[in-house]
Amino acid sequence: MRLDKFLKVSRLIKRRTVANEACDAGRVMINDRPAKASAQVKPGDVIEIQFGTRNVKAEVLKLQDTTKKEEAAELFKYI
């Protein structure tokens, strides 16, 4: 699954266009490497997102194409 789609489906970032912009600006990293929006994500990957002065670190648990709001938190866990 593409990184930008995972960020939207998991609700780590609200919109896919915002996820694309964050990736293009170099604020998203997968396993301590800068990632493009088209990077493939797999379970076990660690995603780090820089929101201004705050960093969010999460581990991918599973992938789904769509999910309900209540189930979105099951796709990742905060580190």
All heavy atoms as a GROMACS GRO file, in nm:
protein
  627
    1MET      N    1   0.085  -0.118   0.000
    1MET     CA    2   0.000   0.000   0.000
    1MET      C    3   0.090   0.124   0.000
    1MET      O    4   0.192   0.127   0.066
    1MET     CB    5  -0.090  -0.001   0.124
    1MET     CG    6  -0.173   0.124   0.139
    1MET     SD    7  -0.279   0.127   0.283
    1MET     CE    8  -0.407   0.020   0.229
    2ARG      N    9   0.046   0.226  -0.072
    2ARG     CA   10   0.121   0.351  -0.077
    2ARG      C   11   0.118   0.421   0.058
    2ARG      O   12   0.020   0.411   0.131
    2ARG     CB   13   0.059   0.444  -0.181
    2ARG     CG   14   0.084   0.403  -0.324
    2ARG     CD   15   0.009   0.494  -0.419
    2ARG     NE   16   0.036   0.634  -0.394
    2ARG     CZ   17   0.107   0.713  -0.475
    2ARG    NH1   18   0.155   0.664  -0.585
    2ARG    NH2   19   0.127   0.839  -0.446
    3LEU      N   20   0.223   0.492   0.089
    3LEU     CA   21   0.235   0.562   0.216
    3LEU      C   22   0.126   0.666   0.234
    3LEU      O   23   0.062   0.672   0.340
    3LEU     CB   24   0.373   0.628   0.227
    3LEU     CG   25   0.397   0.716   0.349
    3LEU    CD1   26   0.383   0.635   0.477
    3LEU    CD2   27   0.533   0.780   0.341
    4ASP      N   28   0.100   0.749   0.132
    4ASP     CA   29  -0.001   0.854   0.147
    4ASP      C   30  -0.140   0.795   0.171
    4ASP      O   31  -0.216   0.847   0.252
    4ASP     CB   32  -0.001   0.949   0.027
    4ASP     CG   33  -0.022   0.880  -0.107
    4ASP    OD1   34  -0.016   0.756  -0.113
    4ASP    OD2   35  -0.046   0.952  -0.206
    5LYS      N   36  -0.171   0.685   0.106
    5LYS     CA   37  -0.302   0.620   0.127
    5LYS      C   38  -0.311   0.563   0.269
    5LYS      O   39  -0.413   0.575   0.335
    5LYS     CB   40  -0.327   0.512   0.023
    5LYS     CG   41  -0.463   0.446   0.039
    5LYS     CD   42  -0.500   0.364  -0.081
    5LYS     CE   43  -0.626   0.287  -0.055
    5LYS     NZ   44  -0.745   0.356  -0.092
    6PHE      N   45  -0.202   0.500   0.317
    6PHE     CA   46  -0.204   0.446   0.453
    6PHE      C   47  -0.224   0.556   0.557
    6PHE      O   48  -0.301   0.540   0.652
    6PHE     CB   49  -0.076   0.369   0.484
    6PHE     CG   50  -0.072   0.319   0.626
    6PHE    CD1   51  -0.144   0.208   0.662
    6PHE    CD2   52   0.000   0.387   0.723
    6PHE    CE1   53  -0.145   0.162   0.794
    6PHE    CE2   54   0.000   0.343   0.854
    6PHE     CZ   55  -0.072   0.230   0.890
    7LEU      N   56  -0.156   0.669   0.539
    7LEU     CA   57  -0.170   0.778   0.634
    7LEU      C   58  -0.313   0.829   0.640
    7LEU      O   59  -0.364   0.863   0.747
    7LEU     CB   60  -0.074   0.893   0.598
    7LEU     CG   61   0.074   0.861   0.614
    7LEU    CD1   62   0.159   0.976   0.560
    7LEU    CD2   63   0.109   0.832   0.758
    8LYS      N   64  -0.382   0.831   0.527
    8LYS     CA   65  -0.521   0.876   0.523
    8LYS      C   66  -0.613   0.771   0.584
    8LYS      O   67  -0.697   0.801   0.668
    8LYS     CB   68  -0.565   0.906   0.380
    8LYS     CG   69  -0.708   0.953   0.372
    8LYS     CD   70  -0.762   0.934   0.233
    8LYS     CE   71  -0.907   0.965   0.223
    8LYS     NZ   72  -0.993   0.867   0.289
    9VAL      N   73  -0.598   0.645   0.543
    9VAL     CA   74  -0.687   0.538   0.590
    9VAL      C   75  -0.673   0.519   0.741
    9VAL      O   76  -0.772   0.500   0.811
    9VAL     CB   77  -0.658   0.406   0.515
    9VAL    CG1   78  -0.730   0.289   0.579
    9VAL    CG2   79  -0.700   0.418   0.370
   10SER      N   80  -0.551   0.528   0.792
   10SER     CA   81  -0.528   0.510   0.936
   10SER      C   82  -0.562   0.635   1.015
   10SER      O   83  -0.560   0.633   1.137
   10SER     CB   84  -0.382   0.472   0.961
   10SER     OG   85  -0.297   0.580   0.926
   11ARG      N   86  -0.588   0.746   0.944
   11ARG     CA   87  -0.622   0.873   1.004
   11ARG      C   88  -0.508   0.935   1.086
   11ARG      O   89  -0.530   1.011   1.178
   11ARG     CB   90  -0.750   0.862   1.086
   11ARG     CG   91  -0.871   0.838   0.994
   11ARG     CD   92  -0.998   0.813   1.070
   11ARG     NE   93  -1.118   0.807   0.990
   11ARG     CZ   94  -1.152   0.708   0.908
   11ARG    NH1   95  -1.070   0.608   0.888
   11ARG    NH2   96  -1.266   0.709   0.844
   12LEU      N   97  -0.385   0.900   1.051
   12LEU     CA   98  -0.270   0.970   1.108
   12LEU      C   99  -0.265   1.111   1.050
   12LEU      O  100  -0.226   1.206   1.117
   12LEU     CB  101  -0.140   0.896   1.078
   12LEU     CG  102  -0.114   0.772   1.164
   12LEU    CD1  103   0.000   0.690   1.108
   12LEU    CD2  104  -0.086   0.812   1.307
   13ILE      N  105  -0.302   1.124   0.921
   13ILE     CA  106  -0.317   1.254   0.854
   13ILE      C  107  -0.456   1.254   0.791
   13ILE      O  108  -0.498   1.155   0.731
   13ILE     CB  109  -0.208   1.277   0.748
   13ILE    CG1  110  -0.070   1.284   0.816
   13ILE    CG2  111  -0.234   1.404   0.670
   13ILE    CD1  112   0.046   1.308   0.723
   14LYS      N  113  -0.526   1.364   0.805
   14LYS     CA  114  -0.668   1.370   0.769
   14LYS      C  115  -0.696   1.352   0.621
   14LYS      O  116  -0.790   1.283   0.582
   14LYS     CB  117  -0.727   1.501   0.819
   14LYS     CG  118  -0.876   1.508   0.809
   14LYS     CD  119  -0.928   1.634   0.875
   14LYS     CE  120  -1.078   1.638   0.872
   14LYS     NZ  121  -1.130   1.758   0.938
   15ARG      N  122  -0.616   1.417   0.536
   15ARG     CA  123  -0.642   1.412   0.391
   15ARG      C  124  -0.520   1.362   0.315
   15ARG      O  125  -0.407   1.388   0.354
   15ARG     CB  126  -0.681   1.551   0.340
   15ARG     CG  127  -0.823   1.588   0.381
   15ARG     CD  128  -0.857   1.727   0.338
   15ARG     NE  129  -0.794   1.817   0.434
   15ARG     CZ  130  -0.758   1.942   0.408
   15ARG    NH1  131  -0.777   1.993   0.292
   15ARG    NH2  132  -0.701   2.015   0.501
   16ARG      N  133  -0.545   1.295   0.203
   16ARG     CA  134  -0.437   1.238   0.125
   16ARG      C  135  -0.349   1.346   0.061
   16ARG      O  136  -0.227   1.328   0.050
   16ARG     CB  137  -0.495   1.146   0.017
   16ARG     CG  138  -0.392   1.058  -0.048
   16ARG     CD  139  -0.457   0.948  -0.126
   16ARG     NE  140  -0.358   0.868  -0.198
   16ARG     CZ  141  -0.388   0.764  -0.271
   16ARG    NH1  142  -0.512   0.726  -0.283
   16ARG    NH2  143  -0.294   0.698  -0.333
   17THR      N  144  -0.408   1.457   0.024
   17THR     CA  145  -0.327   1.564  -0.035
   17THR      C  146  -0.232   1.623   0.069
   17THR      O  147  -0.118   1.657   0.036
   17THR     CB  148  -0.417   1.677  -0.092
   17THR    OG1  149  -0.505   1.722   0.009
   17THR    CG2  150  -0.496   1.628  -0.211
   18VAL      N  151  -0.276   1.632   0.193
   18VAL     CA  152  -0.190   1.681   0.300
   18VAL      C  153  -0.078   1.580   0.325
   18VAL      O  154   0.037   1.617   0.349
   18VAL     CB  155  -0.272   1.708   0.428
   18VAL    CG1  156  -0.182   1.746   0.543
   18VAL    CG2  157  -0.376   1.815   0.403
   19ALA      N  158  -0.110   1.451   0.317
   19ALA     CA  159  -0.008   1.346   0.333
   19ALA      C  160   0.096   1.356   0.222
   19ALA      O  161   0.215   1.343   0.247
   19ALA     CB  162  -0.075   1.209   0.332
   20ASN      N  163   0.050   1.381   0.099
   20ASN     CA  164   0.142   1.400  -0.014
   20ASN      C  165   0.235   1.517   0.010
   20ASN      O  166   0.356   1.508  -0.014
   20ASN     CB  167   0.064   1.424  -0.144
   20ASN     CG  168   0.036   1.296  -0.218
   20ASN    OD1  169   0.122   1.210  -0.225
   20ASN    ND2  170  -0.084   1.284  -0.271
   21GLU      N  171   0.180   1.629   0.055
   21GLU     CA  172   0.260   1.749   0.080
   21GLU      C  173   0.362   1.726   0.191
   21GLU      O  174   0.476   1.772   0.182
   21GLU     CB  175   0.170   1.866   0.114
   21GLU     CG  176   0.086   1.913  -0.003
   21GLU     CD  177  -0.024   2.010   0.036
   21GLU    OE1  178  -0.036   2.044   0.155
   21GLU    OE2  179  -0.100   2.050  -0.054
   22ALA      N  180   0.323   1.654   0.296
   22ALA     CA  181   0.415   1.625   0.406
   22ALA      C  182   0.530   1.538   0.357
   22ALA      O  183   0.646   1.560   0.394
   22ALA     CB  184   0.341   1.556   0.520
   23CYS      N  185   0.501   1.440   0.271
   23CYS     CA  186   0.606   1.354   0.216
   23CYS      C  187   0.699   1.434   0.126
   23CYS      O  188   0.821   1.417   0.132
   23CYS     CB  189   0.543   1.239   0.139
   23CYS     SG  190   0.455   1.121   0.243
   24ASP      N  191   0.643   1.520   0.041
   24ASP     CA  192   0.724   1.601  -0.049
   24ASP      C  193   0.816   1.697   0.027
   24ASP      O  194   0.926   1.728  -0.018
   24ASP     CB  195   0.637   1.680  -0.145
   24ASP     CG  196   0.565   1.590  -0.245
   24ASP    OD1  197   0.607   1.474  -0.261
   24ASP    OD2  198   0.466   1.636  -0.307
   25ALA      N  199   0.770   1.743   0.144
   25ALA     CA  200   0.849   1.836   0.225
   25ALA      C  201   0.954   1.763   0.309
   25ALA      O  202   1.033   1.827   0.378
   25ALA     CB  203   0.757   1.917   0.315
   26GLY      N  204   0.954   1.630   0.307
   26GLY     CA  205   1.053   1.553   0.382
   26GLY      C  206   1.021   1.540   0.530
   26GLY      O  207   1.110   1.513   0.611
   27ARG      N  208   0.894   1.554   0.567
   27ARG     CA  209   0.855   1.545   0.708
   27ARG      C  210   0.807   1.406   0.749
   27ARG      O  211   0.771   1.385   0.863
   27ARG     CB  212   0.746   1.648   0.737
   27ARG     CG  213   0.794   1.791   0.722
   27ARG     CD  214   0.696   1.891   0.778
   27ARG     NE  215   0.559   1.864   0.742
   27ARG     CZ  216   0.487   1.936   0.656
   27ARG    NH1  217   0.541   2.039   0.595
   27ARG    NH2  218   0.363   1.905   0.632
   28VAL      N  219   0.809   1.310   0.655
   28VAL     CA  220   0.767   1.174   0.684
   28VAL      C  221   0.883   1.080   0.658
   28VAL      O  222   0.948   1.087   0.554
   28VAL     CB  223   0.645   1.133   0.597
   28VAL    CG1  224   0.601   0.991   0.630
   28VAL    CG2  225   0.530   1.230   0.617
   29MET      N  226   0.908   0.991   0.755
   29MET     CA  227   1.018   0.895   0.742
   29MET      C  228   0.965   0.754   0.768
   29MET      O  229   0.881   0.735   0.855
   29MET     CB  230   1.130   0.928   0.840
   29MET     CG  231   1.188   1.067   0.817
   29MET     SD  232   1.312   1.110   0.938
   29MET     CE  233   1.452   1.021   0.875
   30ILE      N  234   1.017   0.658   0.693
   30ILE     CA  235   0.987   0.517   0.717
   30ILE      C  236   1.117   0.450   0.755
   30ILE      O  237   1.214   0.455   0.680
   30ILE     CB  238   0.928   0.448   0.592
   30ILE    CG1  239   0.796   0.513   0.551
   30ILE    CG2  240   0.907   0.300   0.618
   30ILE    CD1  241   0.736   0.452   0.425
   31ASN      N  242   1.119   0.388   0.871
   31ASN     CA  243   1.239   0.319   0.921
   31ASN      C  244   1.362   0.409   0.914
   31ASN      O  245   1.468   0.370   0.865
   31ASN     CB  246   1.263   0.189   0.843
   31ASN     CG  247   1.147   0.093   0.858
   31ASN    OD1  248   1.082   0.087   0.962
   31ASN    ND2  249   1.118   0.019   0.753
   32ASP      N  250   1.347   0.532   0.963
   32ASP     CA  251   1.455   0.632   0.971
   32ASP      C  252   1.510   0.675   0.835
   32ASP      O  253   1.624   0.720   0.826
   32ASP     CB  254   1.570   0.582   1.060
   32ASP     CG  255   1.525   0.563   1.204
   32ASP    OD1  256   1.442   0.643   1.250
   32ASP    OD2  257   1.573   0.468   1.268
   33ARG      N  258   1.431   0.664   0.730
   33ARG     CA  259   1.471   0.712   0.597
   33ARG      C  260   1.360   0.801   0.542
   33ARG      O  261   1.243   0.768   0.554
   33ARG     CB  262   1.492   0.596   0.501
   33ARG     CG  263   1.608   0.511   0.538
   33ARG     CD  264   1.634   0.409   0.430
   33ARG     NE  265   1.753   0.333   0.465
   33ARG     CZ  266   1.783   0.218   0.412
   33ARG    NH1  267   1.704   0.163   0.323
   33ARG    NH2  268   1.893   0.155   0.448
   34PRO      N  269   1.395   0.914   0.482
   34PRO     CA  270   1.292   1.000   0.421
   34PRO      C  271   1.213   0.920   0.317
   34PRO      O  272   1.271   0.841   0.242
   34PRO     CB  273   1.372   1.111   0.354
   34PRO     CG  274   1.505   1.111   0.422
   34PRO     CD  275   1.529   0.969   0.466
   35ALA      N  276   1.081   0.940   0.316
   35ALA     CA  277   0.996   0.860   0.227
   35ALA      C  278   0.914   0.948   0.134
   35ALA      O  279   0.868   1.055   0.172
   35ALA     CB  280   0.903   0.774   0.312
   36LYS      N  281   0.897   0.901   0.012
   36LYS     CA  282   0.809   0.965  -0.084
   36LYS      C  283   0.668   0.914  -0.062
   36LYS      O  284   0.647   0.809   0.001
   36LYS     CB  285   0.853   0.934  -0.227
   36LYS     CG  286   0.986   0.992  -0.264
   36LYS     CD  287   1.017   0.962  -0.409
   36LYS     CE  288   1.149   1.023  -0.450
   36LYS     NZ  289   1.180   0.996  -0.590
   37ALA      N  290   0.570   0.984  -0.116
   37ALA     CA  291   0.430   0.945  -0.100
   37ALA      C  292   0.403   0.809  -0.164
   37ALA      O  293   0.316   0.735  -0.119
   37ALA     CB  294   0.340   1.050  -0.160
   38SER      N  295   0.480   0.774  -0.266
   38SER     CA  296   0.456   0.647  -0.337
   38SER      C  297   0.528   0.529  -0.273
   38SER      O  298   0.517   0.416  -0.322
   38SER     CB  299   0.501   0.661  -0.482
   38SER     OG  300   0.639   0.690  -0.487
   39ALA      N  301   0.600   0.551  -0.164
   39ALA     CA  302   0.673   0.442  -0.097
   39ALA      C  303   0.574   0.336  -0.048
   39ALA      O  304   0.464   0.366  -0.004
   39ALA     CB  305   0.753   0.497   0.019
   40GLN      N  306   0.616   0.210  -0.059
   40GLN     CA  307   0.530   0.100  -0.016
   40GLN      C  308   0.546   0.078   0.135
   40GLN      O  309   0.658   0.075   0.186
   40GLN     CB  310   0.566  -0.028  -0.091
   40GLN     CG  311   0.535  -0.022  -0.240
   40GLN     CD  312   0.386  -0.005  -0.266
   40GLN    OE1  313   0.304  -0.078  -0.213
   40GLN    NE2  314   0.352   0.092  -0.349
   41VAL      N  315   0.433   0.060   0.203
   41VAL     CA  316   0.431   0.038   0.347
   41VAL      C  317   0.391  -0.108   0.371
   41VAL      O  318   0.304  -0.161   0.301
   41VAL     CB  319   0.328   0.132   0.415
   41VAL    CG1  320   0.321   0.107   0.563
   41VAL    CG2  321   0.363   0.276   0.386
   42LYS      N  322   0.455  -0.172   0.469
   42LYS     CA  323   0.419  -0.309   0.504
   42LYS      C  324   0.413  -0.322   0.656
   42LYS      O  325   0.470  -0.237   0.727
   42LYS     CB  326   0.519  -0.408   0.444
   42LYS     CG  327   0.662  -0.387   0.487
   42LYS     CD  328   0.755  -0.475   0.406
   42LYS     CE  329   0.899  -0.458   0.444
   42LYS     NZ  330   0.953  -0.325   0.439
   43PRO      N  331   0.342  -0.419   0.707
   43PRO     CA  332   0.336  -0.435   0.853
   43PRO      C  333   0.476  -0.449   0.912
   43PRO      O  334   0.563  -0.515   0.856
   43PRO     CB  335   0.256  -0.564   0.871
   43PRO     CG  336   0.172  -0.572   0.747
   43PRO     CD  337   0.258  -0.515   0.638
   44GLY      N  338   0.497  -0.381   1.025
   44GLY     CA  339   0.628  -0.383   1.091
   44GLY      C  340   0.709  -0.257   1.065
   44GLY      O  341   0.805  -0.231   1.136
   45ASP      N  342   0.672  -0.179   0.964
   45ASP     CA  343   0.742  -0.054   0.936
   45ASP      C  344   0.713   0.049   1.045
   45ASP      O  345   0.604   0.051   1.102
   45ASP     CB  346   0.698   0.006   0.801
   45ASP     CG  347   0.758  -0.068   0.683
   45ASP    OD1  348   0.852  -0.146   0.702
   45ASP    OD2  349   0.709  -0.046   0.570
   46VAL      N  350   0.812   0.133   1.072
   46VAL     CA  351   0.796   0.242   1.169
   46VAL      C  352   0.790   0.373   1.091
   46VAL      O  353   0.882   0.406   1.017
   46VAL     CB  354   0.912   0.244   1.271
   46VAL    CG1  355   0.899   0.363   1.365
   46VAL    CG2  356   0.914   0.114   1.350
   47ILE      N  357   0.680   0.446   1.110
   47ILE     CA  358   0.659   0.573   1.041
   47ILE      C  359   0.675   0.685   1.141
   47ILE      O  360   0.619   0.679   1.250
   47ILE     CB  361   0.518   0.579   0.978
   47ILE    CG1  362   0.501   0.468   0.875
   47ILE    CG2  363   0.493   0.715   0.916
   47ILE    CD1  364   0.361   0.458   0.819
   48GLU      N  365   0.754   0.786   1.105
   48GLU     CA  366   0.772   0.903   1.190
   48GLU      C  367   0.729   1.027   1.111
   48GLU      O  368   0.774   1.049   1.000
   48GLU     CB  369   0.919   0.916   1.232
   48GLU     CG  370   0.941   1.025   1.334
   48GLU     CD  371   1.084   1.025   1.388
   48GLU    OE1  372   1.157   0.928   1.363
   48GLU    OE2  373   1.120   1.123   1.454
   49ILE      N  374   0.638   1.105   1.171
   49ILE     CA  375   0.585   1.225   1.105
   49ILE      C  376   0.617   1.345   1.193
   49ILE      O  377   0.595   1.342   1.314
   49ILE     CB  378   0.432   1.214   1.088
   49ILE    CG1  379   0.394   1.083   1.021
   49ILE    CG2  380   0.380   1.332   1.007
   49ILE    CD1  381   0.247   1.052   1.028
   50GLN      N  382   0.667   1.451   1.130
   50GLN     CA  383   0.697   1.575   1.202
   50GLN      C  384   0.583   1.674   1.180
   50GLN      O  385   0.559   1.717   1.067
   50GLN     CB  386   0.828   1.636   1.153
   50GLN     CG  387   0.947   1.549   1.179
   50GLN     CD  388   1.073   1.602   1.113
   50GLN    OE1  389   1.068   1.698   1.038
   50GLN    NE2  390   1.186   1.539   1.142
   51PHE      N  391   0.510   1.705   1.288
   51PHE     CA  392   0.404   1.806   1.284
   51PHE      C  393   0.457   1.929   1.357
   51PHE      O  394   0.442   1.940   1.478
   51PHE     CB  395   0.278   1.756   1.357
   51PHE     CG  396   0.206   1.645   1.286
   51PHE    CD1  397   0.204   1.517   1.340
   51PHE    CD2  398   0.140   1.668   1.168
   51PHE    CE1  399   0.137   1.415   1.276
   51PHE    CE2  400   0.072   1.566   1.103
   51PHE     CZ  401   0.070   1.440   1.158
   52GLY      N  402   0.520   2.021   1.286
   52GLY     CA  403   0.575   2.140   1.350
   52GLY      C  404   0.682   2.102   1.451
   52GLY      O  405   0.785   2.047   1.416
   53THR      N  406   0.656   2.126   1.579
   53THR     CA  407   0.753   2.094   1.683
   53THR      C  408   0.729   1.955   1.744
   53THR      O  409   0.807   1.912   1.828
   53THR     CB  410   0.747   2.198   1.797
   53THR    OG1  411   0.614   2.198   1.851
   53THR    CG2  412   0.781   2.336   1.745
   54ARG      N  413   0.623   1.888   1.703
   54ARG     CA  414   0.586   1.760   1.761
   54ARG      C  415   0.614   1.647   1.663
   54ARG      O  416   0.587   1.658   1.544
   54ARG     CB  417   0.436   1.762   1.795
   54ARG     CG  418   0.389   1.647   1.878
   54ARG     CD  419   0.245   1.668   1.918
   54ARG     NE  420   0.159   1.672   1.801
   54ARG     CZ  421   0.059   1.585   1.779
   54ARG    NH1  422   0.032   1.493   1.867
   54ARG    NH2  423  -0.014   1.594   1.670
   55ASN      N  424   0.671   1.538   1.712
   55ASN     CA  425   0.696   1.420   1.630
   55ASN      C  426   0.602   1.308   1.672
   55ASN      O  427   0.581   1.285   1.790
   55ASN     CB  428   0.840   1.371   1.645
   55ASN     CG  429   0.937   1.460   1.572
   55ASN    OD1  430   0.898   1.553   1.503
   55ASN    ND2  431   1.065   1.430   1.587
   56VAL      N  432   0.548   1.238   1.573
   56VAL     CA  433   0.461   1.123   1.598
   56VAL      C  434   0.530   1.002   1.539
   56VAL      O  435   0.571   1.002   1.423
   56VAL     CB  436   0.322   1.143   1.533
   56VAL    CG1  437   0.239   1.017   1.545
   56VAL    CG2  438   0.251   1.261   1.594
   57LYS      N  439   0.544   0.898   1.620
   57LYS     CA  440   0.608   0.775   1.575
   57LYS      C  441   0.508   0.661   1.592
   57LYS      O  442   0.451   0.644   1.699
   57LYS     CB  443   0.733   0.749   1.660
   57LYS     CG  444   0.839   0.670   1.592
   57LYS     CD  445   0.965   0.670   1.676
   57LYS     CE  446   1.084   0.635   1.590
   57LYS     NZ  447   1.207   0.632   1.666
   58ALA      N  448   0.486   0.586   1.485
   58ALA     CA  449   0.387   0.478   1.489
   58ALA      C  450   0.439   0.357   1.412
   58ALA      O  451   0.510   0.372   1.312
   58ALA     CB  452   0.256   0.524   1.429
   59GLU      N  453   0.401   0.238   1.459
   59GLU     CA  454   0.438   0.115   1.391
   59GLU      C  455   0.316   0.062   1.318
   59GLU      O  456   0.206   0.056   1.373
   59GLU     CB  457   0.486   0.010   1.491
   59GLU     CG  458   0.524  -0.121   1.427
   59GLU     CD  459   0.568  -0.227   1.528
   59GLU    OE1  460   0.583  -0.194   1.646
   59GLU    OE2  461   0.586  -0.342   1.485
   60VAL      N  462   0.334   0.022   1.192
   60VAL     CA  463   0.224  -0.032   1.111
   60VAL      C  464   0.194  -0.174   1.158
   60VAL      O  465   0.284  -0.258   1.165
   60VAL     CB  466   0.263  -0.033   0.962
   60VAL    CG1  467   0.152  -0.093   0.878
   60VAL    CG2  468   0.299   0.106   0.915
   61LEU      N  469   0.068  -0.200   1.193
   61LEU     CA  470   0.028  -0.333   1.237
   61LEU      C  471  -0.037  -0.413   1.125
   61LEU      O  472  -0.010  -0.531   1.109
   61LEU     CB  473  -0.068  -0.323   1.356
   61LEU     CG  474  -0.011  -0.258   1.482
   61LEU    CD1  475  -0.118  -0.252   1.590
   61LEU    CD2  476   0.110  -0.333   1.531
   62LYS      N  477  -0.127  -0.350   1.050
   62LYS     CA  478  -0.191  -0.418   0.937
   62LYS      C  479  -0.236  -0.316   0.835
   62LYS      O  480  -0.241  -0.196   0.863
   62LYS     CB  481  -0.308  -0.505   0.982
   62LYS     CG  482  -0.422  -0.431   1.048
   62LYS     CD  483  -0.530  -0.528   1.092
   62LYS     CE  484  -0.644  -0.455   1.160
   62LYS     NZ  485  -0.751  -0.544   1.199
   63LEU      N  486  -0.267  -0.366   0.715
   63LEU     CA  487  -0.307  -0.279   0.604
   63LEU      C  488  -0.450  -0.311   0.562
   63LEU      O  489  -0.489  -0.427   0.559
   63LEU     CB  490  -0.214  -0.300   0.485
   63LEU     CG  491  -0.065  -0.277   0.508
   63LEU    CD1  492   0.013  -0.313   0.385
   63LEU    CD2  493  -0.038  -0.135   0.549
   64GLN      N  494  -0.526  -0.206   0.532
   64GLN     CA  495  -0.661  -0.221   0.478
   64GLN      C  496  -0.684  -0.108   0.379
   64GLN      O  497  -0.634   0.003   0.398
   64GLN     CB  498  -0.767  -0.212   0.588
   64GLN     CG  499  -0.770  -0.330   0.681
   64GLN     CD  500  -0.880  -0.318   0.786
   64GLN    OE1  501  -0.936  -0.211   0.806
   64GLN    NE2  502  -0.909  -0.427   0.852
   65ASP      N  503  -0.762  -0.135   0.274
   65ASP     CA  504  -0.792  -0.031   0.175
   65ASP      C  505  -0.888   0.072   0.229
   65ASP      O  506  -0.877   0.190   0.198
   65ASP     CB  507  -0.848  -0.093   0.048
   65ASP     CG  508  -0.741  -0.166  -0.032
   65ASP    OD1  509  -0.623  -0.127  -0.020
   65ASP    OD2  510  -0.775  -0.260  -0.104
   66THR      N  511  -0.985   0.028   0.307
   66THR     CA  512  -1.080   0.120   0.370
   66THR      C  513  -1.102   0.073   0.513
   66THR      O  514  -1.083  -0.043   0.545
   66THR     CB  515  -1.216   0.122   0.297
   66THR    OG1  516  -1.271  -0.009   0.300
   66THR    CG2  517  -1.202   0.171   0.155
   67THR      N  518  -1.146   0.166   0.598
   67THR     CA  519  -1.172   0.130   0.736
   67THR      C  520  -1.269   0.230   0.797
   67THR      O  521  -1.281   0.343   0.751
   67THR     CB  522  -1.041   0.126   0.819
   67THR    OG1  523  -1.071   0.081   0.949
   67THR    CG2  524  -0.976   0.261   0.827
   68LYS      N  525  -1.338   0.185   0.900
   68LYS     CA  526  -1.428   0.274   0.972
   68LYS      C  527  -1.347   0.353   1.075
   68LYS      O  528  -1.238   0.312   1.115
   68LYS     CB  529  -1.537   0.193   1.043
   68LYS     CG  530  -1.629   0.122   0.948
   68LYS     CD  531  -1.733   0.043   1.022
   68LYS     CE  532  -1.824  -0.029   0.923
   68LYS     NZ  533  -1.921  -0.113   0.990
   69LYS      N  534  -1.403   0.463   1.118
   69LYS     CA  535  -1.333   0.551   1.212
   69LYS      C  536  -1.293   0.477   1.339
   69LYS      O  537  -1.182   0.494   1.389
   69LYS     CB  538  -1.425   0.669   1.246
   69LYS     CG  539  -1.363   0.772   1.335
   69LYS     CD  540  -1.459   0.886   1.360
   69LYS     CE  541  -1.399   0.990   1.451
   69LYS     NZ  542  -1.492   1.099   1.479
   70GLU      N  543  -1.381   0.392   1.389
   70GLU     CA  544  -1.353   0.320   1.514
   70GLU      C  545  -1.241   0.218   1.497
   70GLU      O  546  -1.170   0.186   1.592
   70GLU     CB  547  -1.480   0.249   1.564
   70GLU     CG  548  -1.596   0.341   1.594
   70GLU     CD  549  -1.675   0.379   1.468
   70GLU    OE1  550  -1.673   0.304   1.368
   70GLU    OE2  551  -1.735   0.487   1.470
   71GLU      N  552  -1.227   0.164   1.376
   71GLU     CA  553  -1.128   0.059   1.352
   71GLU      C  554  -0.993   0.113   1.303
   71GLU      O  555  -0.897   0.038   1.292
   71GLU     CB  556  -1.183  -0.040   1.249
   71GLU     CG  557  -1.310  -0.109   1.296
   71GLU     CD  558  -1.378  -0.186   1.184
   71GLU    OE1  559  -1.332  -0.178   1.068
   71GLU    OE2  560  -1.477  -0.253   1.212
   72ALA      N  561  -0.986   0.242   1.274
   72ALA     CA  562  -0.863   0.299   1.219
   72ALA      C  563  -0.745   0.287   1.315
   72ALA      O  564  -0.631   0.268   1.273
   72ALA     CB  565  -0.885   0.445   1.183
   73ALA      N  566  -0.770   0.297   1.444
   73ALA     CA  567  -0.662   0.290   1.543
   73ALA      C  568  -0.600   0.151   1.551
   73ALA      O  569  -0.491   0.135   1.605
   73ALA     CB  570  -0.715   0.332   1.680
   74GLU      N  571  -0.667   0.049   1.496
   74GLU     CA  572  -0.613  -0.087   1.499
   74GLU      C  573  -0.508  -0.110   1.391
   74GLU      O  574  -0.440  -0.212   1.392
   74GLU     CB  575  -0.727  -0.188   1.480
   74GLU     CG  576  -0.830  -0.184   1.591
   74GLU     CD  577  -0.952  -0.271   1.561
   74GLU    OE1  578  -0.949  -0.342   1.459
   74GLU    OE2  579  -1.046  -0.267   1.639
   75LEU      N  580  -0.492  -0.015   1.300
   75LEU     CA  581  -0.396  -0.030   1.191
   75LEU      C  582  -0.253   0.002   1.234
   75LEU      O  583  -0.158  -0.035   1.165
   75LEU     CB  584  -0.434   0.060   1.073
   75LEU     CG  585  -0.570   0.031   1.008
   75LEU    CD1  586  -0.594   0.130   0.895
   75LEU    CD2  587  -0.577  -0.111   0.958
   76PHE      N  588  -0.237   0.074   1.346
   76PHE     CA  589  -0.103   0.113   1.391
   76PHE      C  590  -0.102   0.123   1.543
   76PHE      O  591  -0.207   0.121   1.608
   76PHE     CB  592  -0.064   0.249   1.330
   76PHE     CG  593  -0.149   0.363   1.377
   76PHE    CD1  594  -0.112   0.440   1.486
   76PHE    CD2  595  -0.268   0.394   1.314
   76PHE    CE1  596  -0.191   0.544   1.530
   76PHE    CE2  597  -0.348   0.499   1.356
   76PHE     CZ  598  -0.309   0.574   1.465
   77LYS      N  599   0.018   0.132   1.599
   77LYS     CA  600   0.032   0.161   1.743
   77LYS      C  601   0.139   0.267   1.761
   77LYS      O  602   0.239   0.270   1.688
   77LYS     CB  603   0.065   0.035   1.824
   77LYS     CG  604   0.203  -0.019   1.805
   77LYS     CD  605   0.231  -0.133   1.901
   77LYS     CE  606   0.373  -0.183   1.879
   77LYS     NZ  607   0.408  -0.292   1.968
   78TYR      N  608   0.114   0.356   1.853
   78TYR     CA  609   0.210   0.464   1.881
   78TYR      C  610   0.330   0.408   1.954
   78TYR      O  611   0.318   0.318   2.037
   78TYR     CB  612   0.146   0.574   1.966
   78TYR     CG  613   0.045   0.657   1.890
   78TYR    CD1  614  -0.090   0.649   1.919
   78TYR    CD2  615   0.086   0.745   1.792
   78TYR    CE1  616  -0.183   0.725   1.850
   78TYR    CE2  617  -0.006   0.821   1.722
   78TYR     CZ  618  -0.140   0.811   1.752
   78TYR     OH  619  -0.231   0.887   1.683
   79ILE      N  620   0.446   0.462   1.924
   79ILE     CA  621   0.570   0.420   1.991
   79ILE      C  622   0.618   0.534   2.079
   79ILE      O  623   0.617   0.647   2.042
   79ILE     CB  624   0.678   0.383   1.888
   79ILE    CG1  625   0.628   0.266   1.802
   79ILE    CG2  626   0.809   0.348   1.956
   79ILE    CD1  627   0.721   0.226   1.693
   0.00000   0.00000   0.00000
